[in-house]
Amino acid sequence: MADEPLDEDALARAWEEDLAKNEIEKDREEPVAPPKTHEPPLSLDYLLDVPLTISVRVGESRMLIKDLLQLGQGSVVELDKLAGEPMEVLINDQLVARGDVVLVNDKYGIRLTDIVSPIDRVKKL
């Protein structure tokens, strides 16, 4: 075989035919989707164990630093809420409801009287 002359034209044609054949086969193959990194959850059950901070805002006040420094035991800080006015219920510092303070087994609780609509909550974001 080493003694036979090399037909460069025949070799080039065979090479081109092989490349064309491979290109046609690639075109026939269905596109492969990129691999998924994770499967989407089938439900929202995984959210049920996410911890949230619930707090109740009694009221607010503004004061100067010099007034703050004069506060001591027994000082009274006036808040912006009136007595009997509903308290604000916050979840992760977002207002979600308002309610009245109640006592439950010698502990404070909140009876919800007004739930902030989801539309209003989104507007505040």
C-alpha positions as CSV (number, residue, x, y, z in Angstrom):
1,M,0.0,0.0,0.0
2,A,2.9,2.3,0.6
3,D,4.0,1.8,-3.0
4,E,0.7,3.0,-4.5
5,P,0.5,6.6,-5.6
6,L,-1.7,8.9,-3.4
7,D,-4.7,10.3,-5.3
8,E,-5.0,13.7,-3.5
9,D,-8.1,14.7,-5.5
10,A,-9.9,11.5,-4.6
11,L,-9.0,11.9,-1.0
12,A,-10.2,15.5,-0.9
13,R,-13.5,14.5,-2.5
14,A,-14.0,11.7,0.0
15,W,-13.2,14.1,2.9
16,E,-15.8,16.7,1.6
17,E,-18.4,13.9,1.1
18,D,-17.9,12.7,4.7
19,L,-18.2,16.3,6.1
20,A,-21.4,16.9,4.0
21,K,-22.8,13.6,5.3
22,N,-22.1,14.6,8.9
23,E,-23.8,18.0,8.4
24,I,-26.9,16.4,7.0
25,E,-27.1,14.0,10.0
26,K,-26.7,17.0,12.4
27,D,-29.6,18.8,10.7
28,R,-31.8,15.8,11.2
29,E,-31.1,15.5,14.9
30,E,-33.6,17.2,17.2
31,P,-32.2,20.1,19.2
32,V,-31.1,19.1,22.6
33,A,-32.5,21.3,25.4
34,P,-30.0,22.6,27.9
35,P,-30.0,20.4,31.1
36,K,-32.2,21.7,33.9
37,T,-30.3,22.7,37.0
38,H,-33.3,21.8,39.2
39,E,-36.9,20.7,38.9
40,P,-39.6,23.3,39.7
41,P,-41.5,22.5,42.9
42,L,-44.9,20.9,42.3
43,S,-46.5,22.9,45.1
44,L,-45.7,25.8,47.5
45,D,-45.2,23.4,50.5
46,Y,-41.6,24.3,50.7
47,L,-42.6,27.8,51.8
48,L,-44.6,26.6,54.8
49,D,-41.4,26.4,56.9
50,V,-40.0,29.8,56.1
51,P,-39.8,31.8,59.4
52,L,-41.4,35.3,59.5
53,T,-41.2,38.0,62.0
54,I,-44.6,39.3,63.2
55,S,-44.6,42.6,65.1
56,V,-47.2,45.1,66.3
57,R,-46.6,48.8,66.0
58,V,-48.1,50.7,68.9
59,G,-47.2,54.1,67.6
60,E,-44.4,56.4,66.7
61,S,-42.8,59.6,67.9
62,R,-40.2,62.0,66.8
63,M,-37.9,63.9,69.1
64,L,-34.6,65.7,69.2
65,I,-31.5,64.1,70.5
66,K,-31.3,66.5,73.4
67,D,-34.9,65.4,74.4
68,L,-33.9,61.8,74.0
69,L,-30.9,62.2,76.3
70,Q,-33.1,63.7,79.0
71,L,-35.4,60.6,79.2
72,G,-35.1,58.5,82.3
73,Q,-37.0,55.9,84.3
74,G,-40.7,57.0,84.6
75,S,-40.5,59.3,81.5
76,V,-43.5,59.2,79.2
77,V,-43.1,59.3,75.5
78,E,-46.2,60.5,73.7
79,L,-47.0,58.5,70.6
80,D,-49.0,59.5,67.5
81,K,-51.8,57.0,68.0
82,L,-54.9,57.8,70.0
83,A,-56.2,55.5,72.7
84,G,-58.5,52.8,71.2
85,E,-57.0,53.3,67.7
86,P,-56.1,50.0,66.0
87,M,-52.5,48.8,66.2
88,E,-50.6,48.0,63.0
89,V,-49.6,44.3,62.4
90,L,-46.3,44.0,60.4
91,I,-44.8,40.9,58.9
92,N,-41.1,41.3,58.1
93,D,-41.6,45.1,58.5
94,Q,-44.5,45.2,56.0
95,L,-47.9,46.4,57.1
96,V,-50.4,43.5,56.5
97,A,-53.3,44.2,59.0
98,R,-54.6,46.3,61.8
99,G,-56.2,45.2,65.0
100,D,-57.2,45.7,68.6
101,V,-55.0,44.7,71.6
102,V,-56.5,41.8,73.6
103,L,-55.4,39.7,76.6
104,V,-55.1,35.9,76.0
105,N,-54.1,33.8,79.0
106,D,-52.3,36.8,80.6
107,K,-50.4,37.6,77.3
108,Y,-51.1,40.3,74.8
109,G,-52.6,39.4,71.5
110,I,-54.2,41.2,68.5
111,R,-57.7,40.7,67.2
112,L,-57.4,41.5,63.5
113,T,-60.0,44.1,62.4
114,D,-58.7,45.0,59.0
115,I,-56.5,43.2,56.5
116,V,-54.5,45.3,54.0
117,S,-55.4,44.3,50.5
118,P,-52.6,42.6,48.4
119,I,-52.9,45.5,45.9
120,D,-52.2,48.1,48.6
121,R,-49.2,46.0,49.9
122,V,-47.7,45.8,46.4
123,K,-48.1,49.6,45.9
124,K,-45.9,50.2,49.0
125,L,-43.0,48.1,47.7
